[in-house]
Amino acid sequence: MEVDLFMKVGEEINKNKSVALVIITKVDGASPGEEGSVMALLEDGAVLGTIGGGNLEFSAIELARECLRKGEGQRFNYELNNEGSLGMICGGRAEGYIKVINIESKLILIGGGHIAAELYKLSSFIGMRTMVFENREEYGSKERFPEAEIIIGEYEETLREYNISNNSFIVIVTHGHSYDEIALKSAINSDAAYIGMIGSREKTELVMNNLKANGISEEKLNKVYAPIGLNIGGRSPKEIAFSIMSEVLLIKNGGSLEHMKTKNCGRDLINK
């Protein structure tokens, strides 16, 4: 039933997983599917519902899989006769659209201290969803993070149980390097697009060496942004948070470390 399909789709989205919906929008003549038929393709390859079966459905699933990979929707139009690409003999035509429901980018703050509070303000300002992991209730409160999703508990356990997607940007800013190490060890094998950890070069080196001794590969450790942030100067929590968020946005948007005044597009924008 479609109700079950949409309930399952909602569950997947709540788990930070993308879904591709295949919708038949128009049918002319004979077709295995009816107008309004809906099918869903999940990230793990599972298919829910049907748009009629046969080569029409098989081809739509393959197209939906590609759309899910790209994160972009696409229209389709199939001739259901001997001359069509599907080799079907229904004699009709089916049109449809693949709607990809992409998960939103999410800032995951591990630790809820002063810098995390400033990062939350910045993420709220740019419209980025925020999640906070804390092992101290007083620092993981709605008073500090009004609109954030908050999980209280030991970092190792709570991070292990949470699905970290490839649209997640993790910032580790706990209240001690031992907790930072636990958090990094718990998150480093995730699909996160970005993992950054606060701390001096000395502390960073200590944590990295400990993780390496515990079997974490150098390849994975090299993907961690630590010490975290861009070198824009400033030492206050606000300025440090701005430095960190700048790096997060640089990775998220595929930016480059250069002044806009050196680019033609920058001069064009200024002249408008």
Phi and psi in degrees as a GROMACS rama.xvg file:
@    title "Ramachandran Plot"
@    xaxis  label "Phi"
@    yaxis  label "Psi"
@TYPE xy
-63.1528  -32.5003  GLU-2
-59.6986  -45.1288  VAL-3
-63.0486  -40.0262  ASP-4
-60.3683  -49.733  LEU-5
-69.742  -30.7983  PHE-6
-65.0755  -41.249  MET-7
-67.1495  -39.473  LYS-8
-60.3439  -43.112  VAL-9
-60.9721  -39.4016  GLY-10
-62.9455  -41.5365  GLU-11
-63.9998  -42.7566  GLU-12
-63.8304  -39.8397  ILE-13
-65.3419  -20.9715  ASN-14
-90.5065  10.1799  LYS-15
65.7936  38.9333  ASN-16
-119.159  139.291  LYS-17
-79.1103  156.658  SER-18
-139.947  142.704  VAL-19
-110.046  122.971  ALA-20
-99.6089  127.023  LEU-21
-103.699  119.859  VAL-22
-124.802  124.92  ILE-23
-80.8539  117.713  ILE-24
-100.394  -22.6289  THR-25
-156.318  139.084  LYS-26
-131.481  129.009  VAL-27
-116.606  126.746  ASP-28
73.9635  -156.89  GLY-29
-77.0467  137.299  ALA-30
-155.778  146.728  SER-31
-68.7665  -18.9963  PRO-32
-116.171  156.431  GLY-33
-102.916  157.369  GLU-34
-57.9863  135.513  GLU-35
90.4109  -5.47075  GLY-36
-61.345  138.921  SER-37
-129.029  140.145  VAL-38
-138.294  148.963  MET-39
-125.186  138.605  ALA-40
-112.622  124.829  LEU-41
-94.5903  166.187  LEU-42
-59.6183  -33.1928  GLU-43
-82.914  5.29293  ASP-44
94.2367  -7.48187  GLY-45
-67.5753  144.216  ALA-46
-115.683  130.556  VAL-47
-114.775  137.986  LEU-48
77.1591  -172.586  GLY-49
-153.813  150.695  THR-50
-113.808  19.5479  ILE-51
124.57  -14.9443  GLY-52
84.8045  -169.745  GLY-53
67.6097  -163.752  GLY-54
-64.7012  -28.199  ASN-55
-59.8133  -49.6906  LEU-56
-68.4224  -42.4234  GLU-57
-59.2511  -46.2986  PHE-58
-65.4362  -39.5621  SER-59
-65.2405  -36.5157  ALA-60
-64.1272  -43.9698  ILE-61
-62.6952  -40.6974  GLU-62
-67.2489  -39.8205  LEU-63
-63.9044  -36.3556  ALA-64
-63.4285  -40.8889  ARG-65
-68.6396  -39.8091  GLU-66
-62.8154  -40.1908  CYS-67
-64.2109  -38.5341  LEU-68
-65.0583  -41.594  ARG-69
-80.9732  -21.7046  LYS-70
76.3263  23.6834  GLY-71
-131.933  142.53  GLU-72
-78.7339  169.422  GLY-73
-161.466  143.833  GLN-74
-83.7173  157.735  ARG-75
-142.406  153.791  PHE-76
-146.481  114.621  ASN-77
-118.375  130.693  TYR-78
-86.3488  122.622  GLU-79
-99.6855  58.8357  LEU-80
-142.944  -179.004  ASN-81
-61.6563  -26.732  ASN-82
-84.3657  -13.9755  GLU-83
-77.6971  164.959  GLY-84
-70.271  -17.4101  SER-85
-88.7839  -12.6523  LEU-86
66.221  31.7867  GLY-87
-95.9177  161.461  MET-88
-120.488  19.4547  ILE-89
-64.996  -35.7666  CYS-90
91.911  0.578557  GLY-91
-108.108  -160.438  GLY-92
-145.607  140.578  ARG-93
-127.888  129.939  ALA-94
-115.022  153.119  GLU-95
-166.139  -178.246  GLY-96
-141.923  140.498  TYR-97
-104.746  114.466  ILE-98
-100.724  118.06  LYS-99
-95.4603  121.763  VAL-100
-94.8486  99.3528  ILE-101
-85.066  140.992  ASN-102
-71.2  146.298  ILE-103
-75.7204  151.3  GLU-104
-62.3517  139.28  SER-105
-132.596  130.977  LYS-106
-89.5987  120.39  LEU-107
-106.579  111.25  ILE-108
-96.864  119.116  LEU-109
-101.849  100.982  ILE-110
115.32  141.045  GLY-111
-123.877  30.2894  GLY-112
-76.9481  -158.836  GLY-113
-62.1032  -44.6244  HIS-114
-68.0195  -38.9151  ILE-115
-61.5428  -39.6124  ALA-116
-62.8553  -37.8416  ALA-117
-72.7215  -36.6947  GLU-118
-64.0704  -37.6926  LEU-119
-60.8287  -42.3157  TYR-120
-61.6785  -41.5122  LYS-121
-67.6669  -42.8589  LEU-122
-65.3843  -36.4576  SER-123
-65.8755  -38.1939  SER-124
-62.9527  -39.8003  PHE-125
-91.4807  1.28917  ILE-126
80.0204  29.1183  GLY-127
-98.7664  130.307  MET-128
-63.6083  146.865  ARG-129
-131.151  139.816  THR-130
-125.167  140.547  MET-131
-122.453  127.202  VAL-132
-105.093  129.282  PHE-133
-143.825  148.522  GLU-134
-104.385  7.26609  ASN-135
-125.439  120.24  ARG-136
-60.7529  -38.576  GLU-137
-66.871  -23.7481  GLU-138
-96.5764  -12.3494  TYR-139
-111.163  54.077  GLY-140
-107.196  160.177  SER-141
-69.0783  -23.2899  LYS-142
-65.3834  -37.2546  GLU-143
-82.4553  -35.9707  ARG-144
-131.689  74.5784  PHE-145
-55.6257  -42.9453  PRO-146
-104.984  4.23318  GLU-147
-84.4943  156.337  ALA-148
-84.2293  128.846  GLU-149
-121.663  133.349  ILE-150
-124.728  121.191  ILE-151
-103.363  133.826  ILE-152
155.271  -179.909  GLY-153
-67.968  134.948  GLU-154
-57.1142  -45.8546  TYR-155
-59.0998  -43.2532  GLU-156
-73.3862  -48.0203  GLU-157
-67.7081  -37.0143  THR-158
-71.136  -35.2076  LEU-159
-63.762  -35.0141  ARG-160
-85.8174  -9.04486  GLU-161
-100.312  136.051  TYR-162
-81.8483  110.504  ASN-163
-95.1754  114.768  ILE-164
-88.2243  174.572  SER-165
-78.3162  2.98461  ASN-166
-105.841  16.4231  ASN-167
-99.1165  140.306  SER-168
-123.542  110.059  PHE-169
-98.0804  130.448  ILE-170
-122.968  117.529  VAL-171
-96.9531  110.235  ILE-172
-140.039  60.4535  VAL-173
-80.5455  -174.284  THR-174
-97.98  26.6368  HIS-175
177.564  147.111  GLY-176
-66.5653  -25.1835  HIS-177
-67.5755  -37.8086  SER-178
-71.6491  -36.0691  TYR-179
-58.7992  -42.5145  ASP-180
-64.2382  -42.919  GLU-181
-61.42  -44.8891  ILE-182
-63.9359  -44.0515  ALA-183
-65.2566  -42.8819  LEU-184
-61.0055  -35.3228  LYS-185
-76.6658  -25.9309  SER-186
-103.115  -15.3558  ALA-187
-68.1222  -23.6815  ILE-188
-92.9512  6.48285  ASN-189
-78.4134  176.289  SER-190
-90.8239  13.9354  ASP-191
-54.1171  142.286  ALA-192
-74.0447  -22.2674  ALA-193
-153.707  135.61  TYR-194
-132.611  120.522  ILE-195
-125.622  147.046  GLY-196
-132.575  129.957  MET-197
-75.9792  157.808  ILE-198
137.903  162.978  GLY-199
-71.8397  168.449  SER-200
-62.8093  -36.0485  ARG-201
-65.0234  -45.7324  GLU-202
-66.3063  -40.3123  LYS-203
-60.348  -44.6411  THR-204
-63.152  -39.9483  GLU-205
-62.4299  -47.1419  LEU-206
-63.2275  -44.7512  VAL-207
-62.9462  -41.3865  MET-208
-65.5726  -38.6066  ASN-209
-63.8858  -43.3598  ASN-210
-67.7238  -36.6399  LEU-211
-64.0314  -39.5513  LYS-212
-66.9315  -21.3952  ALA-213
-96.6717  16.0219  ASN-214
94.4114  3.18829  GLY-215
-76.2546  129.603  ILE-216
-70.4356  152.665  SER-217
-64.319  -32.3537  GLU-218
-59.6085  -44.9693  GLU-219
-70.0881  -39.4641  LYS-220
-63.7266  -34.7312  LEU-221
-68.91  -17.2886  ASN-222
-82.7447  -9.65668  LYS-223
-82.3809  133.717  VAL-224
-89.2502  97.0847  TYR-225
-153.246  130.144  ALA-226
-56.0064  149.841  PRO-227
-85.3548  153.49  ILE-228
96.1213  168.033  GLY-229
-93.6742  150.305  LEU-230
-82.901  76.5469  ASN-231
-106.209  5.61217  ILE-232
82.5912  168.382  GLY-233
98.6077  146.2  GLY-234
-129.199  -6.63625  ARG-235
-76.4389  159.146  SER-236
-54.0384  -39.2097  PRO-237
-62.8473  -45.3473  LYS-238
-70.3168  -38.1293  GLU-239
-64.6922  -42.5347  ILE-240
-61.5425  -40.3696  ALA-241
-63.949  -38.7343  PHE-242
-62.3979  -43.0717  SER-243
-67.2992  -47.2663  ILE-244
-64.4605  -32.1877  MET-245
-61.8831  -41.2469  SER-246
-68.7677  -41.161  GLU-247
-58.1175  -46.7211  VAL-248
-68.1488  -33.7091  LEU-249
-59.4881  -45.5851  LEU-250
-72.2794  -43.637  ILE-251
-59.6882  -43.5722  LYS-252
-97.7135  3.43496  ASN-253
63.3155  39.7919  GLY-254
-79.6295  -172.914  GLY-255
-138.577  152.34  SER-256
-87.4307  83.9265  LEU-257
-156.478  158.156  GLU-258
-76.3575  137.217  HIS-259
-62.311  -25.6798  MET-260
-67.1072  -17.5555  LYS-261
-88.3196  -5.22454  THR-262
-106.596  143.073  LYS-263
-59.358  -37.8111  ASN-264
-63.9966  -32.1069  CYS-265
-67.0821  -42.3975  GLY-266
-66.7347  -37.2216  ARG-267
-62.6185  -41.2279  ASP-268
-64.9534  -39.5686  LEU-269
-66.4794  -36.7948  ILE-270
-76.5696  -14.6029  ASN-271
